[in-house]
């Protein structure tokens, strides 16, 4: 996984924070996040909020690995619009990823996560609070574009550091202009499988198995969730947008629909894969032993 030098965790100061922070702690153990910014945004600053945040930070510190508990855990109380402040703060702090929890009973359309995905310069990781804290199987939707290559590469890094054996690369295709006849479905499937295989040749999985999966479906989000349910996946890794051609239907709207409907965590990767490399994986153990690591 590409090393996250600094992650922002958006807190609500509710009980659901602890589920999110347990998940973040697991990620710290897997990928060695360098620093954590715990951020709560309020419309109106009040003294009791600072006390609550201070208490919350002290309580959650025990949940993280030793290297995080020392001098790499920071808490911040900001005032203003929640999305705008998180975007602004993450840019100022050069955060690599924003992690945000979600309770379906309070925000069925997940407007904060959707707005962050649109506006933030970094990746956004959505954690539905009802999700188990585990990472065993990853599905990476692709549309054969460079943007989806970035997200698949990120999924590969995550799987390597989590000790997984494989990642599913899911391509959902659909051609509404084609008249269906006997044998046409098989031809389309074989053609798509060939294109996916060619796309996957660009990756060096470093011993990890990339399992290609092609599905014909007009509703991409539904296809993604169906495959995740079938496989028992606990993480979706996808890009913010794909190509604009009609045959390439993993677009920004599909990412939003997946965010809105997913019952498992979703990592939306911004287009920065070219800056990432296996060097991050090789240096991972140095970070976990407390050494300072700097990347150009």
N, C-alpha and C positions, 0 to 999 in steps of 0.2 A: 504494500500500500504506500502511496505517496505520503511522506511524513508531513503531518500537520504541525507546523511550528507553533501556531497559536489558534486555539478554538474558542469561539464565543458560545456560551450556553445561555439561552434566554429563559429567565426565571419568571414565574408568576406569583411566587411566594405562597402558593397553595400546596396541599399535600402531594399533588401530582409531581411537584418538583423532584421528590425523592426517587420516583420511578425513572424519570429522565436522567437524574444524576447517577443512579446505579448503572444505567445503560452507558453513560459517558465514562464511568469508571472502568467498565468492561473494555471500552474502546481504548482507554489509556493503557491498559494492560496489554492489549493487542498491538497497538501501533505506536505507543510512546509519544503521545501528544506533548509538545514542549511546554506550553503554558495554557492556562484556562482563565478566561474572563467570564465570571458569573455576573450577568447583567439583568437588572430589573428596571423597567421603564414605567413611570407613573405619570398620570396627568397633572397631579399636584403633589409637590414634595411635602412630606410631613415627617416630624422627628421620629414618630413611632415606626415608620417604614424603614428608616436607617437602622433602628434597633433590631427589627425583624430580620433584615438582610444580614446584619452582623451575626445574629444568632444562627441564622440559616447557614451562613458560611462556616461558622465554627463547627456546627453539627455535621455538615457534609464533608468537611475536610478529612474525617476519619474514614470515609468511604473510598478515598483515592489512594493510589500507590504512594510509597514514601517519597519518591522524587517529586511528586506533585504537591505533597503536603508542605514542603519546605518553603521555597520562595517563588513558586510558579502558579499560585492560585490567587486570583485577584477578584474582588467584588466591586461592583459599581452600581450606583443608584442614579438614574437619569430621569429627566423631566421632559415631557412632550409627547408627540405622537409615537406610538410604540414601534411601528414599522420604520418610519423615517429615522428615528434615533438609533435603532439597531443597525440600519444600513450605514448611517453616517459614522457611528462608532466603530463598526467592523472595518470600514475603510481607513479610519484614522489609526486603528490598531494593527492593520494589515493582517486581519484574521484570515485563515485559510478555509474555515468552514464555520457556519452557524448551525447550532443544534437547537431545535425547538420542539417542545412537547405539544401534544394535542389531546383534548378530551372531546370525544364525539358529542357528548351531551351538551357541551357549551358552544361548540363552533362547528356545525355539521359541514360547512363548506370550506373550512380551513383557510380563511381569507388571509391570515397572517403569513402562513407558509407560502401561499400563492404569491402574495405581494413581495415577500423576501426573494423568492425565486426570480421574479421579474426585475427587481431593483438591485439586489446585492451584487457586489463584484466577486464574491467568493461562492463556494458551493454551499448548499443548504441541505441539512439532514433532518428529516421529519421523523419524530418518534411518537406514534400513537400510544398513549399511556397504558392502554390495555394490553400492549404487546409484551410477550415474554422477553426477559433480558438474556438473549442468546444470539449466537451467530454461527450457523451450521450450514446453511445453503443459500446461495446468492443467484438471483436471476438478473441478467443485464439485457434489457431490450435494446436492439440495434436497428438502424435503418440503412446501414452500409455507408454512412457519411463519416466525415472526419470527426464531427462532434460526437457521434456514437462510438467512434474508435477511442476517443478520450475516456468516455464513461466505462467502456469495456476494459480498458487498460487499468482504470482505477479499481474496478471490480476484481481484476486479477491480483493487484497489489493487496487488496483487503484479504482476499482468500489466502494468499501466500502467508501473510502474517498471522492469520487466524488458524493456520494449519489445516485448511480445507483441501480436499483432493480435486475438486472440480468447480466450474462455474458454468451456468447455462447461458448461452448467447441466443436470445430469442428474437427472431425476425417475424413480424406480422405483415403479411402482404395481402393486397386486394386489388383486383382490376375490374372495375364496374363496366368497362367497355367491352369486355370479352363475353361472347355468347358461349354458354356452357353446353358441352355435348359429351358423350361417352368418351372417356380417356383424356379429356381436356384438363380435368383437375389433376390427374397424375402428371401430365406434361408441365403444368404450371408449378407443381410441387418440385419436380426434378429440376426445373430451371432455377427456382429459387434456392434450392439446396446447393446447386452449383455456384450461384452467385455468393451465397453465404460462405461456402468453403473457400472461395477465392479471397473474400474479404478477410477471413481469419488467418490467411497465410502471412499477413503482415505482422502478426504477433508472435513473440517468443514467450510462452507461458512459464518458462523456467521449471518444467516438470509438472505444472498444473494441467489438468485436462479441461479443455474448453469444449463443452457439449453443445453442438449446434441444434437449434430447434426452429423449424419453419411451420407457420400456421397461417392458413387463409382465413381472414376475418376482417369485417369492415369496422368493427369496434375494437380499437387497439387496447384501450384500458381494460375492457372486459376480458380480452384474450390474455393480457398480462396477469390479471388476477386469477384467471382460471388455471393458468400454468403454475402460478405460485401456490395455489391451493393443492393442486395435484402433487407437486413436488415437496410440499411442506417447507417452502422457502421462508426465510425470515429477514430478507433484505432485498430491495429492488435498487439497482444502481442504473441511472439513466441520465441522458443529457438534457439540456434546456431546449434544444430545438434540433431539427434535422434539415433535410433538403426540402425544397419547395415543390419538387416534381410530384405529380399526382400519384405515382406508384410508390412514393416514399412517404408513408403516412405517420411516421413517428415525429410529429410536429410539436410546437410549443403547447398547442391546445391539448394534445394527448398527454403531455407531461402533467398539465394541470388536472386533467380528469383522473389520472392515476393518483396524484396527490389527494384529490378529493375523496376517492373511493377506497384507497388502500387501508387494510387493517394491519399491515406490517410496516416497519420502517422503510423510508424511501430516501435515498441519497441522490440529489440532483447535482450533477457535476457541471461546473462552468468550463468553458473551452480553454483549458490550460495544460492539457496533457503533454504538450511539447516540452514543458519545463520540468516534467517529472521523469524519473528514471529508476532503474534498479539500484542506483546509488543510494536512494532513500532506504531501500530494504537492507542493504549492506551496512548502513550506518545506524540502523535501528537499535542494535544492542548497545552501541556506544552511548546513545541517548538514555537508555534505560538504566545505565550505570552512572548517570549524573554528569556526563561530559557535555560540554557546550559544543553544539554543532551549528555551523553557519552555511547557508546555501546562497549561491549567487543568483 
